[in-house]
Amino acid sequence: MIILIVILTLILASALSFFLGKNIRSLEKIVIVSSLIELAAAGYVFFNFLANGQISLAPLFSLDALGVLFFCLIAVIGAAASFYSIGYLRAEMQKGIITVERVNIFYVLLHLFLLAMFTAVSADSPIFAWIAIEATTLSTAFLICFYKKPSSIEAAWKYLIINSVGLLLAFLGTMLFIALASKGVEAGEWLNWQSILTAATNFNPSIAKVAFILVMLGYGTKMGLVPMHTWLPDAHSKAPVPVSSLLSGVLLSVAFFLILRFKSAVDLAAGADFSQHLFIGFGVLSIVVSALIILRQKNYKRLLAYSSIEHMGIAALGFGFGGIGAFAALLHILYHGLAKSILFLSAGNIFLKYGSTKIKNVSGVLQALPITGVLFILGFLAIVGLPPFGIFFTEFYVFSAGIKTQPVLAGLAIIALIFVFAGFLKLISKMILSKKPEEVAVGEANVWTYVPIVILVIVFVVASLFLPEQLKTVINLAIK
Amino acid sequence: MTPILSQFSYIIAIVVFLSAVGFHLSRKNINLVFLYILQSSAIAVLLFIPAIQEMDFLLLLAAVLTLAIKAVFAPYFFLRLIRRHELTFTSNAYLSLPLTLITLALLAGLAYSHVFKSFVDLSGGNMHAVSLAIAAIFVSIFLSINRRGALSQIIGVLSLENTIVALTLFLGVVDSSGLDIGVSFDIGVWVVIAVLFLSMIYKQFGSLDVSTMKKLKEE
């Protein structure tokens, strides 16, 4: 029932936003109320799961431990991005960058985007989940070309075509899994994740492997794994900042969530080694390629986008190495979502102040935007994995699992992380710690542009220092 | 599966494959659209067969929806766009015609190779149709990659979707008709969005040739 409340809230929020048109204050109230409902629902889902186990609304929706984690991640980052949007869009309207009509379109699509992601993680059927993921592409394509500039239309087109082809490959992989699982099943029967898992031990291993490769290529495209990543830096850098934070912090992880669903099936059919090797291959490639690009990146939004590819690579490596690596990888996804949102939303404030995403055009952020400057530095320390932030521990556990099983590849990935650190350090020293140009005024745009980030930082620090036992329990259940 | 039904499936597979090859040979946008209507109608026929055999209302609805969206609704939007902007000819492909044909032959050969033997085993009585559907999938992916024209790329994506549906039907995948309807609806929305993007691209760049889109590189 609780899942349905979230789904209906978002449908209603999107429809109301559409009909309210130019009434900005009402649009903002809707986004606040719907975000609060999503947050409350996430809290309820989390504790209800701990008390009663699987949450189900047959035959459409079901949440197990893995689903609960992602459901909560979407709710938290979705709420932060939604609250931040209020301040960000107000500031852009004041500057004359966007009109009231664009704000209206933004909120309609934002609700639909969140709706699609909530549906993807709680769908009980793999095809239903595929439809939801395809819906994320459709809703975000217009958000990426929100500013209607030629470059943003180009980025959105690239996103639409590459992701559509990728998702069709995932669809083919999904249908092959269903073809394998549907032997002996009556025509028209609803095949859910559980029925695929139940039948997985009897799958033809070669077909299961091909199907998983297709799923990995398809959802891997959406997840931004190298070499299917080419759309990601363009799309993430052209989208409005709240959308970039959702794309990087949540959508990539939701795509990974679906790969993990199929991983369980292929592991039963063909042994765990097969999927682990794929994860390690894609993981190392993603980390190394993104690290090399980060080192010579000239655009800070693109740098953050490449950092997302790197972190998806680390998460893939964790599942590839297995053992404690898998636990760390799942926790890493949660931490990365929080840290990347902090960075993207702070980057939005920098863009509002300087009007450029090029590193060479930005200096003295700490002087011009004291609060944002500090938040950005904290985000930097978190994302590069310095202690005491959570990412330090998750990376430590991922690589300690890797050193035992794949020392050379783990070593290569660790060297790449040093490049990432150097790339970020260059960014920080040039943009944040340098001297402010005299013509740049001091001060944040409005309270909505930093309070959501401050809350995210508090959540992140608390979750880093005191990992709640309940969260550990859910993660342990999820990796089982 | 009866021998007649098996032969009928094979004929449909030939239509699907040849229309996918035809997309590569076509130099006029209008021909692309008509080939897509042909391919989509063939897919709809494939969906109608089990719907009528089992007298399943939802499956029948899914088949009607597929026919309406793919063979009527999508082509209508494409034809309107072609007429409005006078987009008679398609943009060039990245590979020349002889090289394209060689690639198509190689892709078809790959579909019949040992690599996909296990798929044929899964198909029951539809082994020839399955191989052709796999070949059509490869040919459709290659269309999206090889063509510079945005409309051709869209047709490539839609053809890929058609060929995947054909393959799953030849493999005898049982699935909920409710989900079939969901997928058809999703494709319908995709078409609307893709057409809106085509209009935006034409307005901004004065052409549907994606090689003219260089703003991201310039920045």
Boltz contact constraints between the chains, C-beta under 6 A:
constraints:
  - contact:
      token1: [A, 127]
      token2: [B, 179]
      max_distance: 6.0
  - contact:
      token1: [A, 131]
      token2: [B, 182]
      max_distance: 6.0
  - contact:
      token1: [A, 131]
      token2: [B, 186]
      max_distance: 6.0
  - contact:
      token1: [A, 134]
      token2: [B, 186]
      max_distance: 6.0
  - contact:
      token1: [A, 138]
      token2: [B, 189]
      max_distance: 6.0
  - contact:
      token1: [A, 138]
      token2: [B, 193]
      max_distance: 6.0
  - contact:
      token1: [A, 150]
      token2: [B, 204]
      max_distance: 6.0
  - contact:
      token1: [A, 150]
      token2: [B, 215]
      max_distance: 6.0
  - contact:
      token1: [A, 151]
      token2: [B, 215]
      max_distance: 6.0
  - contact:
      token1: [A, 151]
      token2: [B, 216]
      max_distance: 6.0
  - contact:
      token1: [A, 151]
      token2: [B, 219]
      max_distance: 6.0
  - contact:
      token1: [A, 153]
      token2: [B, 200]
      max_distance: 6.0
  - contact:
      token1: [A, 153]
      token2: [B, 204]
      max_distance: 6.0
  - contact:
      token1: [A, 154]
      token2: [B, 213]
      max_distance: 6.0
  - contact:
      token1: [A, 154]
      token2: [B, 215]
      max_distance: 6.0
  - contact:
      token1: [A, 154]
      token2: [B, 216]
      max_distance: 6.0
  - contact:
      token1: [A, 157]
      token2: [B, 197]
      max_distance: 6.0
  - contact:
      token1: [A, 161]
      token2: [B, 153]
      max_distance: 6.0
  - contact:
      token1: [A, 164]
      token2: [B, 157]
      max_distance: 6.0
  - contact:
      token1: [A, 165]
      token2: [B, 144]
      max_distance: 6.0
  - contact:
      token1: [A, 168]
      token2: [B, 160]
      max_distance: 6.0
  - contact:
      token1: [A, 168]
      token2: [B, 161]
      max_distance: 6.0
  - contact:
      token1: [A, 171]
      token2: [B, 164]
      max_distance: 6.0
  - contact:
      token1: [A, 172]
      token2: [B, 164]
      max_distance: 6.0
  - contact:
      token1: [A, 175]
      token2: [B, 168]
      max_distance: 6.0
  - contact:
      token1: [A, 175]
      token2: [B, 173]
      max_distance: 6.0
  - contact:
      token1: [A, 178]
      token2: [B, 173]
      max_distance: 6.0
  - contact:
      token1: [A, 179]
      token2: [B, 171]
      max_distance: 6.0
  - contact:
      token1: [A, 179]
      token2: [B, 173]
      max_distance: 6.0
  - contact:
      token1: [A, 182]
      token2: [B, 173]
      max_distance: 6.0
  - contact:
      token1: [A, 182]
      token2: [B, 174]
      max_distance: 6.0
  - contact:
      token1: [A, 185]
      token2: [B, 174]
      max_distance: 6.0
  - contact:
      token1: [A, 187]
      token2: [B, 174]
      max_distance: 6.0
  - contact:
      token1: [A, 188]
      token2: [B, 176]
      max_distance: 6.0
  - contact:
      token1: [A, 190]
      token2: [B, 176]
      max_distance: 6.0
  - contact:
      token1: [A, 204]
      token2: [B, 118]
      max_distance: 6.0
  - contact:
      token1: [A, 206]
      token2: [B, 118]
      max_distance: 6.0
  - contact:
      token1: [A, 207]
      token2: [B, 118]
      max_distance: 6.0
  - contact:
      token1: [A, 234]
      token2: [B, 216]
      max_distance: 6.0
